[in-house]
Structure formats: C-alpha cells, structure tokens
Amino acid sequence: MTYTFKTNINCGGCIATVTPFMEKATGITSWAVDTNNPEKILTVETDCLNEAEVMAVVQEAGFQIEPKKKGLLGKLFG
C-alpha cells in the first residue's frame, strides 16, 4: 500500500531526525520526502501499516503530518 502525506519535514536535518523512526517501524518498505514540494510530501510504501500507524511514527519523531487529500480521480480510482 502507498500513502502520501503533507508534512513539515522540510530539510536534510529533518530527514535525518525522522529516519531512525521510519527505519525501526515494522512494515515500512520505503519512504521519501519531496522537500521541493511546498507541501513537503511524504510518500510511504508499507506491507502492513495503515494510514494512522504511519502518521503515529512521524508524529513520534516530532513532525506534523496529515493525509494528502486525493483529487477527484484519486477518489474515483485510488
């Protein structure tokens, strides 16, 4: 499952801070933050975590996170 979120992870230092939390979370297979995007989009691939569980990992690291709202096509086909 792939999830996308808006965050306040906005620089290399922030990524360094959140990395240990993401790496210790069982079930996250990959993740990346687009710090060039104004919404600082975090994309997470996971085998078993739900959206709330991913959000809890990021919040534990001290960052704000919210689900990225899907557009009409995402709602219909996502």
N, C-alpha and C positions, 0 to 999 in steps of 0.2 A: 504494500500500500504506500502511496506517495501523498504526503501532506505538504501544504505550503502555508506559511505564516508571515504576518508582519511583525517585526521585532525592533528593538533599539540596539541591536548588535551592529555597531557602525564602524569598527576599525579592527586592525590586526590585533590590538591588545584585547579587545572584547572577544575576538575569536579565540585567542589564547586562553582567556578565562573560561569560556564555555566548553572548550574542547575536552577537558577531563570528565566533565559531567556527561557529555554526549558519548564519549568512549566507554564509560562504565555502565551506561544504560543498556540493559539486555534487550536485544531485538532491533536496535538501530543498525541498519546495514550500511547506510551512507547518509551524509548530510553536507550541506553547503549554504553559505550566506552570500547573497549578492549585495555587497556593501555599496555598489554603484547605484543601485535602485533606491530612490527616495524612501521607499517603504522598508528597506533592509530585509528583503525576502529571504526567509529560511526555508529550504526545501529538505525534507526528511524522507528517506526510504526506510520502511520498517516491515518486519515479518509479522510482528505480533502486538505492537503497541497501538492503542487508539489515540485519537487526537488529544484528549485530555491528559493522557500519560506523557506524551511528548511535551506538551505545554508545561507540565509539572517539572520536567527535567530542566527546561530552560529557566523557569522561574526559580528553581533551587539554585541555579548559577547566578541569580540576581538580575535577570533581564526581564523586560516586558515582552509579552508575546500575545498575539491574538490570531485567530484563524483568518486567512485571507479569503475574503468573500469571492465566490465564483461569479463570473458573468453569466448571462443567460444561457450561453451554450454549455458552460460548465455545469449549470444546474440541470439542464436537459440531458446531457450526455456524460457528466462526470460522476 
